[in-house]
Amino acid sequence: MLPIEVNQVVIDFCKQHIKEGLSVEPKVSRVEFLKAVAGYAKANNLNSGPNKRIINLDDNLKVLFPNVTEEEPLQFTSIMKHAIHWFPKKVVTKV
């Protein structure tokens, strides 16, 4: 995935939680974002549920995932679904 320009909140979170750093600052790829969230959850023991697939949100993750509810908790398989507002699709105009 190619890095894209994103909100400064996402850039700061990823810079803090990706050991190898961002590939192209100030851009973040979806893969880097996923690594940062997964690493943060593991480092802070926020995993629960069967096979530890559910991520309990703390204050830092609530900023990144404001649309997550108790009825539909954040799971590893749904991280990008809930982060779609940080990674908008490019609009391609045809000439």
C-alpha angles and dihedrals in degrees: 000000000000119000114249134193110270140169117296090243090065093044092052093047092050094046090055097046107036111084096202093046131233119314096221117014129237088022128079129200123216089246092055090049091050091049091049094051094044092047092047092050092049095045092050097042093241095143120109142150128057110343088357092273096138117083117211109218120235123187094279094052093043088064090054096041108034092153096061114111135187089250090058108027124193112270129180089248092055102043095106092044089059093042096053092111090062093052109044119187117253115253110229117202119204119221 
